[in-house]
């Protein structure tokens, strides 16, 4: 039972990319989802703030609370510097979105079935 709860706490970052060799570290994932620069043409998508997977992602990977992230994006929108990731309603719709949008990158709980066309870029073990 302990293993499955650990798996449920693991977050994976998945992308629709032709380059299957891309691997990101935690800082690169944080940059991608917080509007920072990366050497890859990837577009982040996020789950809604109340989603448990998003809470885990923010805590384990980004390292910020939801309120800090919301404050950051409000400031970025106000200054016109960056746009927050597109929000998608749930994990199943994230997978569908990734499948139809090249470069789209999202996070999911480990254990979600990932189609072979998608590439896992990061895992938060």
C-alpha positions as CSV (number, residue, x, y, z in Angstrom):
1,X,0.0,0.0,0.0
2,X,2.8,2.4,0.7
3,X,4.2,2.1,-2.8
4,X,0.9,3.2,-4.4
5,X,0.6,6.2,-2.2
6,X,4.1,7.2,-3.2
7,X,3.2,6.7,-6.9
8,X,0.2,8.9,-6.3
9,X,2.5,11.6,-5.0
10,X,4.8,11.4,-8.0
11,X,4.3,14.0,-10.7
12,X,5.4,13.5,-14.3
13,X,5.8,16.2,-16.9
14,X,4.8,15.1,-20.4
15,X,5.1,16.8,-23.8
16,X,4.1,16.4,-27.4
17,X,7.5,16.7,-29.0
18,X,9.3,15.0,-31.9
19,X,12.5,15.0,-29.9
20,X,12.1,12.0,-27.6
21,X,15.5,12.6,-26.0
22,X,14.5,15.8,-24.2
23,X,14.9,15.4,-20.4
24,X,14.3,18.4,-18.1
25,X,15.6,19.0,-14.6
26,X,13.5,20.4,-11.8
27,X,14.7,24.0,-12.4
28,X,14.0,23.8,-16.2
29,X,10.4,22.5,-15.4
30,X,10.0,25.4,-13.0
31,X,11.2,27.9,-15.6
32,X,8.8,26.4,-18.2
33,X,5.7,26.7,-16.0
34,X,6.7,30.1,-14.6
35,X,7.4,31.7,-18.0
36,X,11.2,31.4,-18.0
37,X,13.4,30.7,-20.9
38,X,14.2,27.2,-22.2
39,X,16.2,26.0,-25.2
40,X,13.1,24.0,-26.4
41,X,9.9,25.2,-28.1
42,X,7.5,24.0,-25.4
43,X,4.2,25.5,-24.2
44,X,3.1,24.8,-20.6
45,X,-0.5,23.9,-19.8
46,X,-1.8,23.7,-16.2
47,X,-4.6,22.2,-14.2
48,X,-7.1,24.4,-12.3
49,X,-5.9,25.8,-8.9
50,X,-8.3,23.4,-6.9
51,X,-6.9,20.3,-8.6
52,X,-4.9,18.0,-6.3
53,X,-2.3,17.2,-9.0
54,X,-1.7,21.0,-9.4
55,X,-1.2,21.4,-5.7
56,X,1.4,18.6,-5.7
57,X,3.1,20.0,-8.7
58,X,3.3,23.5,-7.2
59,X,4.7,22.1,-3.9
60,X,7.1,19.5,-5.2
61,X,8.3,21.0,-8.4
62,X,7.7,24.7,-8.6
63,X,8.3,25.1,-4.8
64,X,5.7,27.9,-4.4
65,X,2.2,28.0,-2.9
66,X,-0.8,28.6,-5.1
67,X,-1.3,32.1,-3.7
68,X,2.4,33.0,-4.5
69,X,2.0,31.7,-8.1
70,X,-1.3,33.6,-8.6
71,X,0.3,36.8,-7.3
72,X,3.3,36.3,-9.7
73,X,1.0,35.7,-12.7
74,X,-1.2,38.7,-11.8
75,X,2.0,40.9,-11.8
76,X,3.2,39.4,-15.1
77,X,-0.3,40.0,-16.8
78,X,-0.4,43.6,-15.4
79,X,3.0,44.4,-16.8
80,X,2.3,42.5,-20.1
81,X,5.5,40.5,-19.8
82,X,4.3,36.9,-19.7
83,X,1.2,34.8,-20.0
84,X,0.3,32.1,-17.5
85,X,0.0,28.5,-18.8
86,X,-3.4,27.6,-20.4
87,X,-5.6,26.0,-17.8
88,X,-7.2,22.6,-18.7
89,X,-10.1,21.2,-16.6
90,X,-8.7,17.7,-15.7
91,X,-6.0,15.2,-16.3
92,X,-7.8,13.3,-19.1
93,X,-8.3,16.6,-21.0
94,X,-4.6,17.4,-20.5
95,X,-3.7,14.2,-22.3
96,X,-6.1,15.0,-25.1
97,X,-4.8,18.5,-25.4
98,X,-1.2,17.3,-25.5
99,X,-2.0,14.8,-28.2
100,X,-3.4,17.5,-30.5
101,X,-0.9,20.3,-29.8
102,X,2.7,19.9,-30.8
103,X,5.0,21.5,-28.2
104,X,2.3,21.3,-25.5
105,X,3.7,20.3,-22.1
106,X,1.7,19.4,-19.0
107,X,2.0,17.7,-15.7
108,X,0.1,14.5,-14.6
109,X,0.1,12.2,-11.7
110,X,2.3,9.1,-12.2
111,X,0.2,6.1,-13.1
112,X,-1.9,8.0,-15.7
113,X,-1.7,6.1,-19.0
114,X,0.6,8.1,-21.3
115,X,0.1,7.5,-25.1
116,X,3.4,6.5,-26.8
117,X,3.3,9.6,-29.0
118,X,4.0,11.7,-25.9
119,X,7.4,12.0,-24.1
120,X,7.9,12.0,-20.3
121,X,10.4,14.9,-19.7
122,X,10.6,14.8,-15.9
123,X,9.5,12.8,-12.9
124,X,9.4,14.2,-9.4
125,X,10.3,11.0,-7.5
